[in-house]
Amino acid sequence: MKGMGGLGNMGKIMKQAQGQMEEMQKKMARLDESLKERVVEGSAGGGMVKVMFNGLGEPLDVKIDRTILEEDDPDFLQEMILAAVRQGQKKAAELEEDEKKKIAGSLPIPGLENML
């Protein structure tokens, strides 16, 4: 491409960037599937209340030790459930963020890990 200076390579660069973005999209889709299968747990009250989430932050299960039900203190139980949910959601979010950073870091696009 005579007469265009450094612009002749622009098409090649754009095509390469597009290919990298398509590869990242595929990796992200595979990551979502993987995160659906991974389980994190939030707990409270020394493990008396446990809430399980998948890696996407979707709740999967709740387990409450029977001894906490004998307390006859609904406020305490509610606090424990809320604390376990918050902890589980935080763990799921951290897992997702860590995995996305791994994908972004594997692609040669500066600053991409900060965009996810």
For each residue, the residues with C-beta under 8 A, 3 or more apart:
1: 4 7 8
2:
3:
4: 1 7 8
5: 8
6: 9 10
7: 1 4 10
8: 1 4 5 11
9: 6 12 13
10: 6 7 13 14
11: 8 14 15
12: 9 15 16
13: 9 10 16 17
14: 10 11 17 18
15: 11 12 18 19
16: 12 13 19 20
17: 13 14 20 21 109
18: 14 15 21 22
19: 15 16 22 23
20: 16 17 23 24 107 108 109
21: 17 18 24 25 109
22: 18 19 25 26
23: 19 20 26 27 107
24: 20 21 27 28 103 104 107 109 112
25: 21 22 28 29
26: 22 23 29 30
27: 23 24 30 31 103 106
28: 24 25 31 32 100 103
29: 25 26 32 33
30: 26 27 33 34
31: 27 28 34 35 99 100 103
32: 28 29 35 36 56
33: 29 30 36 37
34: 30 31 37 38 55 99
35: 31 32 38 54 55 56 95 96 99
36: 32 33 54 55 56 58
37: 33 34 54 55
38: 34 35 54 55 95
39: 52 53 54 55 60
40: 52 53 54 55 88 91 92 95
41: 50 51 52 53 88 91
42: 50 51 52 53 83 84 85 86 87 88 89 90 91
43: 46 47 48 49 50 51 84 87
44: 48 49 79 80 81 83 84 87
45: 48 49 65 68 80 83 84
46: 43
47: 43 50 65
48: 43 44 45 64 65 67 68 80
49: 43 44 45 62 63 64 65 68 77 80 81 83 84
50: 41 42 43 47 61 62 63 64 84
51: 41 42 43 59 61 62 63 81 84 85 87 88
52: 39 40 41 42 59 60 61 62 63 88
53: 39 40 41 42 56 57 58 59 60 88 89 91 92
54: 35 36 37 38 39 40 57 58 60 92
55: 34 35 36 37 38 39 40 92 95 96 99
56: 32 35 36 53 92 96
57: 53 54 89 92 93 96
58: 36 53 54
59: 51 52 53 62 85 88
60: 39 52 53 54
61: 50 51 52
62: 49 50 51 52 59 81
63: 49 50 51 52
64: 48 49 50 68 69 77 81
65: 45 47 48 49 68 69
66: 69 70
67: 48 70 71
68: 45 48 49 64 65 71 76 77 80
69: 64 65 66 77
70: 66 67
71: 67 68 76 77
72:
73: 76 77
74: 77 78
75: 78 79
76: 68 71 73 79 80
77: 49 64 68 69 71 73 74 80 81
78: 74 75 81 82
79: 44 75 76 82 83
80: 44 45 48 49 68 76 77 83 84
81: 44 49 51 62 64 77 78 84 85
82: 78 79 85 86
83: 42 44 45 49 79 80 86 87
84: 42 43 44 45 49 50 51 80 81 87 88
85: 42 51 59 81 82 88 89
86: 42 82 83 89 90
87: 42 43 44 51 83 84 90 91
88: 40 41 42 51 52 53 59 84 85 91 92
89: 42 53 57 85 86 92 93
90: 42 86 87 93 94
91: 40 41 42 53 87 88 94 95
92: 40 53 54 55 56 57 88 89 95 96
93: 57 89 90 96 97
94: 90 91 97 98
95: 35 38 40 55 91 92 98 99
96: 35 55 56 57 92 93 99 100
97: 93 94 100 101 116
98: 94 95 101 102
99: 31 34 35 55 95 96 102 103
100: 28 31 96 97 103 104 113 116
101: 97 98 104 105 113 116
102: 98 99 105 106
103: 24 27 28 31 99 100 106 107 116
104: 24 100 101 107 109 112 113 115 116
105: 101 102 113
106: 27 102 103
107: 20 23 24 103 104 112
108: 20
109: 17 20 21 24 104 112
110:
111: 114 115
112: 24 104 107 109 115 116
113: 100 101 104 105 116
114: 111
115: 104 111 112
116: 97 100 101 103 104 112 113
